Amino acid sequence: CRPNEYGGLGVLDTDKFARALGLDGYSMNRLSPADYGLALETHAGEDLEFFYASTTITVGDGAKTPFWGSSWLLGRKPKDIAPLLFAASRRKNWKVREALVGNAWIFKINLNTDTDVSIAHIREFFTLWMLLNDVHLHEQTEDLIVWKHTNDGIYTAATAYKAQFLGMTLSPLDRMVWKAWAPPKVKFFAWLALQDKI
């Protein structure tokens, strides 16, 4: 099921529509800090990846943004910058503020120094440490999420639905088939022929 402009029938794709409606709960304006973090940590898979790809997170006080799993560090997730350290971390579900106070994230890395430490671990540690060293929290400012698919940065289910079709080729077939004067069964037959479904 694709929109008309992409050569489809214009019938809603229920999976994509459900994902678009589900993302509404991630809006920071609708959830308390505890609920926002919980929603991000418990929701996994494509929905969460789509959410992070569609938003820009600006850390203020760090109270709402998950430390390891969100794309807050120069547009990247700390767990993607340092996957070995993430795997070795004893605490994976804390917020940016909690992790940065006194470099607490360092003390939760559980490595056996005799067998587990490699050059890759050390490289990842220093890369992440240098990036985090430049982060300064602003206690009077809340974390901010900006929706990339609207001009005002505010989430709408309609833009979330349409964003899931980005990258598809626009088709002039909707005008040629659906806007032409013909009985509906002829239009549908023409559409099937163009889809190579006859």
C-alpha positions in Angstrom: 0.0 0.0 0.0 1.6 3.2 -1.2 0.3 6.7 -1.7 -0.9 7.7 -5.2 2.1 9.8 -5.9 4.3 6.7 -5.5 2.2 4.6 -7.9 0.0 3.1 -5.3 -3.7 2.9 -4.7 -3.6 5.5 -2.0 -4.8 3.0 0.7 -3.1 3.5 4.0 -0.4 1.0 5.0 -1.6 0.0 8.4 1.8 -0.9 9.8 3.3 2.5 8.7 0.2 4.3 10.0 0.4 2.6 13.3 4.1 3.5 13.6 3.3 7.1 12.8 0.6 7.2 15.5 2.9 5.5 18.0 5.6 8.1 17.6 3.2 10.7 19.0 4.0 9.4 22.5 7.6 10.3 22.1 6.9 14.0 21.9 8.5 15.5 24.9 5.6 17.9 25.2 3.3 15.1 26.0 5.3 12.9 28.4 6.9 13.6 31.7 10.7 13.1 31.9 10.3 9.7 33.5 7.7 8.5 31.0 9.7 9.8 28.1 12.8 7.9 29.1 10.8 4.8 29.8 9.0 5.0 26.4 12.4 5.2 24.6 14.0 2.5 26.6 11.2 0.0 26.3 10.3 0.6 22.6 12.7 -1.2 20.3 13.2 -2.0 16.7 12.3 -0.1 13.6 10.0 2.4 15.4 12.8 3.6 17.6 15.3 3.8 14.8 12.8 5.7 12.7 12.2 8.1 15.6 16.0 8.8 16.0 16.4 9.3 12.2 13.5 11.7 12.1 14.5 13.9 15.1 17.3 16.1 16.3 18.0 15.9 20.0 19.6 18.8 21.8 20.6 18.1 25.3 19.9 20.7 27.9 19.9 19.4 31.5 20.2 15.8 30.3 17.3 14.6 32.5 15.2 13.1 29.7 17.6 11.8 27.1 18.9 8.2 27.4 22.7 8.1 27.5 23.6 5.1 25.5 20.7 4.7 23.1 19.8 8.1 21.7 21.5 10.1 19.0 22.4 13.1 21.2 26.2 13.2 20.9 27.0 15.0 17.7 24.0 13.2 16.1 25.4 9.8 17.1 24.5 7.3 19.8 27.3 6.6 22.3 26.6 2.9 21.9 27.5 3.2 18.2 30.6 5.2 18.9 31.8 2.7 21.5 30.0 -0.7 21.0 32.5 -2.7 23.0 32.1 -0.3 26.0 28.4 -0.5 25.7 28.5 -4.3 25.8 30.7 -4.1 28.9 28.6 -1.5 30.7 26.8 -2.7 33.7 24.2 0.0 33.4 22.6 0.6 30.0 19.4 2.5 30.9 20.4 5.8 32.4 20.0 9.4 31.4 22.7 11.7 30.1 22.8 13.7 33.3 23.2 10.6 35.5 26.0 9.3 33.3 28.0 12.5 33.0 28.0 13.6 36.7 31.4 12.7 37.9 32.0 10.6 34.8 29.8 7.9 36.3 29.6 6.1 33.0 33.3 5.1 33.4 32.7 3.4 36.7 30.0 1.2 35.3 32.2 -0.4 32.7 32.8 -3.9 33.8 36.1 -5.2 32.3 38.4 -7.9 33.5 41.8 -6.1 33.1 43.6 -9.4 32.6 41.6 -10.8 29.7 38.9 -8.4 28.4 40.8 -5.2 27.6 42.0 -4.8 24.0 43.4 -2.0 21.9 39.9 -1.5 20.5 38.4 -1.0 24.0 41.1 1.6 24.8 40.5 3.4 21.4 36.7 3.4 22.0 37.2 4.7 25.5 39.3 7.6 24.6 37.2 8.5 21.6 34.0 8.5 23.7 35.7 10.3 26.7 37.0 13.1 24.4 33.6 13.6 22.9 31.9 13.6 26.3 34.5 15.9 27.8 33.2 18.7 25.5 29.6 18.3 26.6 28.3 20.8 29.1 24.8 20.4 30.6 22.6 23.5 31.0 20.6 23.1 34.2 18.0 25.7 33.3 17.2 24.2 29.9 15.2 21.0 29.2 16.2 18.6 26.6 14.7 19.4 23.2 13.5 17.2 20.4 13.0 18.7 17.0 11.0 16.8 14.3 12.9 17.1 11.0 10.0 16.6 8.7 8.1 19.9 9.5 9.2 23.5 9.2 8.3 24.3 12.8 9.9 21.2 14.3 6.7 19.8 15.8 5.6 16.2 15.2 2.5 15.4 13.2 1.3 11.9 12.4 0.8 12.9 8.8 4.4 13.9 8.3 5.5 10.8 10.2 3.5 8.6 7.8 4.8 10.4 4.7 8.4 10.3 5.9 8.3 6.5 5.8 8.0 6.7 2.0 11.0 9.0 1.6 13.5 7.5 -0.9 10.8 6.0 -3.1 10.6 7.2 -6.7 7.7 9.6 -7.4 5.5 8.3 -10.2 3.5 10.4 -12.7 1.2 7.3 -13.0 -1.3 8.7 -10.5 -2.1 11.5 -12.9 -2.2 9.3 -15.9 -4.3 6.6 -14.4 -6.4 8.0 -11.6 -7.1 11.5 -12.9 -8.2 10.3 -16.4 -11.8 10.1 -17.2 -12.7 6.4 -17.3 -14.9 4.0 -15.4 -13.2 2.9 -12.1 -12.8 -0.7 -13.2 -10.8 0.5 -16.3 -8.6 2.7 -14.1 -8.0 -0.2 -11.8 -7.1 -2.5 -14.7 -4.7 0.1 -16.1 -3.1 0.4 -12.6 -2.7 -3.4 -12.5 -1.1 -3.4 -15.9 1.4 -0.7 -14.9 2.2 -2.7 -11.8 2.8 -5.8 -14.0 0.2 -7.7 -12.1 -1.9 -9.0 -15.0 
